[in-house]
Amino acid sequence: MGGAPKSPGWYHNLVANPEVQVETRDGKWAMWAEPLVGEERHHHFQRIKAAAKRFAEYETRTEREIPVVALRKIA
């Protein structure tokens, strides 16, 4: 959402329905979407900003915390 005041719809969908299927050219996997919080979220968001500078800019445009979601394989 580029720093909009509200989190994007995909985030709310993942929170409401965290079981997802991820598909790449290498296959499909059942996964669980887990919003990260606290130090874990901070750590990963720093890595995201280092890899994609635009996220640092998005952060300056909003007062909300930009969500970070981990996808974990379902055993």
C-alpha positions in Angstrom: 0.0 0.0 0.0 3.0 2.2 -0.3 2.7 3.7 3.2 -1.0 4.1 3.2 -2.7 4.7 6.6 -4.3 1.2 6.6 -2.7 -2.2 6.0 -3.5 -3.8 2.6 -6.4 -6.2 2.1 -4.0 -9.2 1.5 -2.7 -8.8 5.1 -6.2 -8.9 6.6 -7.1 -11.9 4.5 -4.0 -13.8 5.7 -4.8 -12.9 9.3 -8.4 -14.2 8.9 -7.3 -17.3 6.8 -3.7 -18.1 7.6 -3.6 -21.5 5.8 -2.3 -20.8 2.3 -0.9 -22.6 -0.7 2.3 -21.3 -2.2 3.0 -22.2 -5.8 6.3 -21.7 -7.6 7.9 -23.3 -10.7 9.4 -25.9 -8.3 6.1 -27.1 -6.8 3.2 -26.3 -4.4 3.3 -26.2 -0.6 0.7 -25.9 2.1 1.9 -23.1 4.4 0.8 -21.1 7.5 1.0 -17.3 7.3 2.2 -15.9 10.6 2.4 -12.2 11.2 5.7 -11.3 12.9 5.9 -9.1 16.0 8.5 -7.5 18.2 12.2 -8.1 17.7 11.5 -10.9 15.1 9.5 -8.5 13.0 12.1 -5.7 13.4 14.9 -8.0 12.4 13.2 -9.2 9.2 11.9 -5.7 8.3 15.5 -4.4 8.5 16.5 -7.2 6.0 13.6 -6.3 3.7 14.5 -2.6 3.7 18.2 -3.5 2.9 17.1 -5.6 -0.1 14.3 -3.3 -1.3 14.9 0.4 -0.4 11.3 1.4 -1.2 10.1 -0.2 2.0 12.2 2.3 4.0 10.4 5.1 2.1 7.0 3.5 2.8 7.8 3.5 6.5 8.3 7.3 6.5 4.8 7.8 4.9 2.8 6.2 7.7 2.4 6.0 11.4 1.3 2.4 11.3 3.7 -0.5 11.6 4.1 -2.1 8.2 3.3 -5.8 8.6 5.8 -8.6 8.0 4.5 -12.1 7.5 6.4 -15.4 7.6 5.2 -18.3 5.6 5.9 -21.6 7.4 5.5 -25.1 5.8 2.8 -27.2 7.2 4.2 -30.6 8.1 
